[in-house]
Amino acid sequence: AKPDLGLCERTSRAVPSDDAAWCLYFRTPSLRNVALRGSFMHDGAFTSLRDVVVFYATRASDPKRWYRSGVAFDSVPARYRARINVMSPPYNRRAGDRPALDDREIDAVVAFLRTLTDAPAKTIPSVAR
């Protein structure tokens, strides 16, 4: 399957450009009702909000957990890997470093994100929590 390169893949008017400068830039949805989503990330790679937070907290410190091939960012074409943010916290750690967040902190972030669910959505009985 062709990897999703973000806003540089002009497939419709919704994608602003076919300029390679926009590759790996993705439109980010609002955090409103984020806990109710069925999948996360631009490619739906995660189905749990906690897994998303764990990924961001540990992708730099435990890359083998996420990149089983041994190549960091292996789902991204090699020519674009240099564009991935590895300088800002929590991405600025090295393999083997302490993760950016511990389990308690991850749970706190997830709990906060769950507070962004609005009242009408909370009353829908078919929504998994």
PyMOL commands that set and color helices and strands:
alter all, ss='L'
color gray80, all
select helices_A, chain A and resi 20-22+34-36+49-58+63-66+78-83+103-114+119-122
alter helices_A, ss='H'
color red, helices_A
deselect
rebuild
show_as cartoon
